[in-house]
Amino acid sequence: MSTPQLVVHRDKELMAQAAAARLITKIVDAQAARGSASVVLTGGRNGNGLLAALGSAPARDAIDWSRLDLWWGDERYLPEGDPERNVTQAREALLDGVPLDPARVHAMPASDGPYGSDVDAAAAAYAAELAAAAGPGDQGGVPAFDVLMLGVGPDTHVASLFPELAAVRETERTVVGVHGAPKPPPTRISLTLPAIRAAQEVWLLAAGEDKAKAAAVALSGAGEVQAPAAGARGRSRTLWLLDAAAASELPRSLYPKPSV
């Protein structure tokens, strides 16, 4: 796995704008090289802030939206259209305003869908969808995502992998149902660390003082069961995108100079 690299921006607005520009470049480069690109989205204030910044970026039209596959790292197991679902928020922030191919927008199942209250069956179905999209050279039963983005919680959780819970210990499955999550709602679907680590690049987004301790713990050698963000690594690159507040408790040896 790759060694984490850090980029620190002055504030969360600049972080979102710079991350959006970085993502546009990655998507355009992947489409030029292979004809298509594959990205895993994250929810939360930083993930949605990035999508909103991407939507207002003049360079967004450089993307061929019809040749972009979108996946999700996790989802709240709620009814379709619920405002708390990550896919609902992503549609409002960006997706409804760009010409995506609906067949390439891979939302996780909803609780009022074909699997009803059986979140484990819903997770298995998403794992099967990922496996069907994987190519002959892809590893781990998932596509080789160009970029997989993750928000970092104050408790160091990423996706819906919370410290010490069963999901973060999973080593075989690529997607799991999450029961009893400490953050509501308690029932969720999440990619596992093996699926996350199959991505070419993993970007971890953290902004605000409430993320400072989590960033410091995850980047200071903590174990992945105790600090799931520490286990989120990309095959070729692991990038932490922070604002100055989230980086404020990092060891000085890790802290890069703020970018402008």
FITI-695394 format. One record per residue (C-alpha): residue number from 1; residue in one letter; chain; x, y negated, z negated. Coordinates in nm, 3 decimals, m for minus. Layout:
REM residues N
 fikol segu nuvex      xx      yy      zz
   NUM    a     A       X       Y       Z
...
REM end
This chain:
REM residues 260
 fikol segu nuvex      xx      yy      zz
     1    m     A   0.000   0.000   0.000
     2    s     A   0.109  m0.356   0.064
     3    t     A   0.244  m0.593  m0.200
     4    p     A   0.007  m0.879  m0.289
     5    q     A   0.078  m1.220  m0.139
     6    l     A  m0.066  m1.539  m0.286
     7    v     A  m0.197  m1.858  m0.129
     8    v     A  m0.312  m2.131  m0.367
     9    h     A  m0.527  m2.421  m0.248
    10    r     A  m0.610  m2.745  m0.426
    11    d     A  m0.980  m2.668  m0.480
    12    k     A  m1.252  m2.421  m0.386
    13    e     A  m1.376  m2.627  m0.089
    14    l     A  m1.033  m2.635   0.071
    15    m     A  m0.986  m2.267  m0.008
    16    a     A  m1.311  m2.181   0.172
    17    q     A  m1.221  m2.390   0.477
    18    a     A  m0.869  m2.247   0.502
    19    a     A  m0.992  m1.890   0.454
    20    a     A  m1.255  m1.941   0.724
    21    a     A  m0.989  m2.067   0.965
    22    r     A  m0.769  m1.770   0.878
    23    l     A  m1.059  m1.529   0.939
    24    i     A  m1.142  m1.682   1.277
    25    t     A  m0.782  m1.629   1.386
    26    k     A  m0.782  m1.266   1.271
    27    i     A  m1.108  m1.187   1.450
    28    v     A  m1.002  m1.355   1.773
    29    d     A  m0.665  m1.177   1.768
    30    a     A  m0.828  m0.838   1.707
    31    q     A  m1.078  m0.893   1.988
    32    a     A  m0.798  m0.993   2.223
    33    a     A  m0.601  m0.681   2.134
    34    r     A  m0.878  m0.419   2.123
    35    g     A  m1.195  m0.581   2.252
    36    s     A  m1.371  m0.583   1.916
    37    a     A  m1.314  m0.664   1.550
    38    s     A  m1.438  m0.515   1.223
    39    v     A  m1.482  m0.718   0.904
    40    v     A  m1.614  m0.631   0.558
    41    l     A  m1.800  m0.916   0.390
    42    t     A  m1.826  m1.000   0.023
    43    g     A  m2.101  m1.181  m0.161
    44    g     A  m2.084  m1.423  m0.451
    45    r     A  m2.013  m1.792  m0.448
    46    n     A  m1.671  m1.760  m0.286
    47    g     A  m1.777  m1.513  m0.018
    48    n     A  m2.080  m1.721   0.072
    49    g     A  m1.875  m2.040   0.058
    50    l     A  m1.636  m1.892   0.313
    51    l     A  m1.924  m1.796   0.543
    52    a     A  m2.073  m2.144   0.520
    53    a     A  m1.733  m2.297   0.600
    54    l     A  m1.697  m2.062   0.896
    55    g     A  m2.037  m2.169   1.023
    56    s     A  m1.936  m2.535   1.027
    57    a     A  m1.587  m2.478   1.172
    58    p     A  m1.550  m2.603   1.531
    59    a     A  m1.334  m2.298   1.614
    60    r     A  m1.614  m2.054   1.530
    61    d     A  m1.711  m2.049   1.898
    62    a     A  m1.377  m1.885   1.977
    63    i     A  m1.525  m1.565   1.830
    64    d     A  m1.716  m1.332   2.058
    65    w     A  m1.990  m1.260   1.805
    66    s     A  m2.137  m0.981   2.017
    67    r     A  m1.816  m0.780   1.971
    68    l     A  m1.793  m0.811   1.592
    69    d     A  m1.885  m0.533   1.349
    70    l     A  m1.986  m0.649   1.002
    71    w     A  m1.994  m0.426   0.697
    72    w     A  m2.035  m0.494   0.325
    73    g     A  m1.818  m0.402   0.030
    74    d     A  m2.114  m0.369  m0.203
    75    e     A  m2.480  m0.449  m0.239
    76    r     A  m2.738  m0.498  m0.510
    77    y     A  m2.992  m0.217  m0.477
    78    l     A  m3.296  m0.439  m0.441
    79    p     A  m3.579  m0.468  m0.185
    80    e     A  m3.506  m0.590   0.168
    81    g     A  m3.503  m0.969   0.180
    82    d     A  m3.450  m1.014  m0.193
    83    p     A  m3.261  m1.341  m0.245
    84    e     A  m3.007  m1.164  m0.468
    85    r     A  m2.899  m0.921  m0.197
    86    n     A  m2.562  m0.999  m0.041
    87    v     A  m2.694  m0.950   0.311
    88    t     A  m2.979  m1.197   0.248
    89    q     A  m2.734  m1.461   0.128
    90    a     A  m2.497  m1.392   0.419
    91    r     A  m2.777  m1.438   0.670
    92    e     A  m2.865  m1.773   0.516
    93    a     A  m2.502  m1.886   0.499
    94    l     A  m2.402  m1.786   0.853
    95    l     A  m2.536  m1.474   1.021
    96    d     A  m2.873  m1.606   1.131
    97    g     A  m2.698  m1.892   1.311
    98    v     A  m2.461  m1.693   1.534
    99    p     A  m2.530  m1.452   1.824
   100    l     A  m2.443  m1.122   1.658
   101    d     A  m2.541  m0.785   1.802
   102    p     A  m2.795  m0.657   1.544
   103    a     A  m2.671  m0.301   1.599
   104    r     A  m2.328  m0.410   1.473
   105    v     A  m2.452  m0.566   1.150
   106    h     A  m2.425  m0.275   0.905
   107    a     A  m2.624  m0.378   0.599
   108    m     A  m2.634  m0.138   0.305
   109    p     A  m2.973   0.025   0.240
   110    a     A  m3.238  m0.154   0.035
   111    s     A  m3.438  m0.007  m0.252
   112    d     A  m3.761  m0.022  m0.053
   113    g     A  m3.604   0.164   0.239
   114    p     A  m3.611   0.535   0.327
   115    y     A  m3.418   0.641   0.015
   116    g     A  m3.647   0.473  m0.234
   117    s     A  m3.504   0.469  m0.584
   118    d     A  m3.233   0.725  m0.498
   119    v     A  m2.930   0.498  m0.482
   120    d     A  m2.694   0.795  m0.452
   121    a     A  m2.869   0.910  m0.134
   122    a     A  m2.852   0.554  m0.003
   123    a     A  m2.478   0.544  m0.074
   124    a     A  m2.426   0.877   0.102
   125    a     A  m2.613   0.744   0.406
   126    y     A  m2.385   0.440   0.423
   127    a     A  m2.082   0.666   0.393
   128    a     A  m2.214   0.866   0.688
   129    e     A  m2.261   0.547   0.890
   130    l     A  m1.901   0.448   0.818
   131    a     A  m1.774   0.794   0.913
   132    a     A  m1.968   0.782   1.241
   133    a     A  m1.800   0.450   1.327
   134    a     A  m1.449   0.572   1.247
   135    g     A  m1.221   0.639   1.540
   136    p     A  m0.989   0.938   1.593
   137    g     A  m0.692   0.755   1.446
   138    d     A  m0.874   0.597   1.153
   139    q     A  m0.804   0.722   0.805
   140    g     A  m1.022   0.809   0.511
   141    g     A  m1.354   0.847   0.690
   142    v     A  m1.405   0.477   0.755
   143    p     A  m1.322   0.243   1.044
   144    a     A  m0.986   0.064   1.029
   145    f     A  m1.131  m0.266   0.911
   146    d     A  m0.931  m0.563   1.036
   147    v     A  m1.017  m0.764   0.723
   148    l     A  m1.194  m0.653   0.408
   149    m     A  m1.286  m0.939   0.176
   150    l     A  m1.355  m0.908  m0.196
   151    g     A  m1.461  m1.154  m0.460
   152    v     A  m1.291  m1.112  m0.797
   153    g     A  m1.512  m1.119  m1.105
   154    p     A  m1.411  m1.269  m1.441
   155    d     A  m1.378  m0.912  m1.570
   156    t     A  m1.153  m0.820  m1.271
   157    h     A  m1.427  m0.625  m1.092
   158    v     A  m1.425  m0.613  m0.712
   159    a     A  m1.718  m0.500  m0.498
   160    s     A  m1.926  m0.321  m0.764
   161    l     A  m1.628  m0.142  m0.914
   162    f     A  m1.631  m0.245  m1.280
   163    p     A  m1.356  m0.173  m1.534
   164    e     A  m1.364   0.175  m1.683
   165    l     A  m1.688   0.283  m1.508
   166    a     A  m1.712   0.600  m1.300
   167    a     A  m1.713   0.426  m0.962
   168    v     A  m1.363   0.282  m1.003
   169    r     A  m1.230   0.631  m1.079
   170    e     A  m1.371   0.782  m0.759
   171    t     A  m1.099   0.933  m0.539
   172    e     A  m1.291   1.133  m0.277
   173    r     A  m1.607   0.954  m0.166
   174    t     A  m1.599   0.629   0.033
   175    v     A  m1.930   0.491  m0.098
   176    v     A  m2.101   0.551  m0.432
   177    g     A  m2.416   0.457  m0.613
   178    v     A  m2.342   0.249  m0.921
   179    h     A  m2.555   0.302  m1.232
   180    g     A  m2.549   0.082  m1.540
   181    a     A  m2.340  m0.202  m1.400
   182    p     A  m2.270  m0.458  m1.675
   183    k     A  m2.371  m0.740  m1.441
   184    p     A  m2.736  m0.745  m1.326
   185    p     A  m2.885  m0.579  m1.143
   186    p     A  m2.750  m0.255  m1.293
   187    t     A  m2.807  m0.042  m0.982
   188    r     A  m2.581  m0.105  m0.684
   189    i     A  m2.399   0.049  m0.388
   190    s     A  m2.025   0.004  m0.353
   191    l     A  m1.729   0.101  m0.142
   192    t     A  m1.470   0.285  m0.346
   193    l     A  m1.100   0.210  m0.377
   194    p     A  m1.008   0.476  m0.115
   195    a     A  m1.237   0.305   0.138
   196    i     A  m1.102  m0.039   0.048
   197    r     A  m0.743   0.080   0.089
   198    a     A  m0.815   0.202   0.442
   199    a     A  m0.846  m0.162   0.560
   200    q     A  m0.559  m0.318   0.748
   201    e     A  m0.588  m0.635   0.540
   202    v     A  m0.759  m0.690   0.205
   203    w     A  m0.830  m1.048   0.099
   204    l     A  m0.926  m1.122  m0.260
   205    l     A  m1.104  m1.453  m0.318
   206    a     A  m1.102  m1.627  m0.655
   207    a     A  m1.188  m1.987  m0.738
   208    g     A  m1.265  m2.157  m1.069
   209    e     A  m1.130  m2.149  m1.421
   210    d     A  m1.349  m1.849  m1.505
   211    k     A  m1.140  m1.639  m1.265
   212    a     A  m0.799  m1.743  m1.401
   213    k     A  m0.758  m1.468  m1.660
   214    a     A  m0.878  m1.202  m1.415
   215    a     A  m0.625  m1.309  m1.153
   216    a     A  m0.344  m1.313  m1.407
   217    v     A  m0.431  m0.968  m1.540
   218    a     A  m0.474  m0.807  m1.196
   219    l     A  m0.148  m0.951  m1.065
   220    s     A   0.059  m0.868  m1.373
   221    g     A   0.074  m0.490  m1.345
   222    a     A  m0.257  m0.383  m1.496
   223    g     A  m0.397  m0.041  m1.408
   224    e     A  m0.680  m0.022  m1.157
   225    v     A  m0.921   0.154  m1.394
   226    q     A  m0.886  m0.129  m1.645
   227    a     A  m0.859  m0.400  m1.376
   228    p     A  m1.014  m0.285  m1.047
   229    a     A  m0.880  m0.587  m0.857
   230    a     A  m0.530  m0.452  m0.919
   231    g     A  m0.613  m0.147  m0.709
   232    a     A  m0.751  m0.337  m0.409
   233    r     A  m0.472  m0.324  m0.153
   234    g     A  m0.460  m0.332   0.226
   235    r     A  m0.254  m0.102   0.443
   236    s     A  m0.059  m0.383   0.607
   237    r     A  m0.144  m0.686   0.392
   238    t     A  m0.299  m0.780   0.059
   239    l     A  m0.377  m1.149   0.032
   240    w     A  m0.498  m1.332  m0.276
   241    l     A  m0.668  m1.659  m0.181
   242    l     A  m0.701  m1.880  m0.488
   243    d     A  m0.776  m2.234  m0.586
   244    a     A  m0.555  m2.411  m0.840
   245    a     A  m0.798  m2.344  m1.125
   246    a     A  m0.804  m1.968  m1.063
   247    a     A  m0.425  m1.964  m1.037
   248    s     A  m0.371  m2.163  m1.356
   249    e     A  m0.282  m1.864  m1.577
   250    l     A  m0.056  m1.681  m1.334
   251    p     A   0.299  m1.612  m1.448
   252    r     A   0.524  m1.883  m1.310
   253    s     A   0.720  m1.620  m1.120
   254    l     A   0.409  m1.548  m0.911
   255    y     A   0.273  m1.898  m0.871
   256    p     A   0.341  m2.044  m0.524
   257    k     A   0.336  m2.414  m0.455
   258    p     A  m0.017  m2.537  m0.376
   259    s     A  m0.092  m2.581  m0.008
   260    v     A  m0.268  m2.889   0.122
REM end
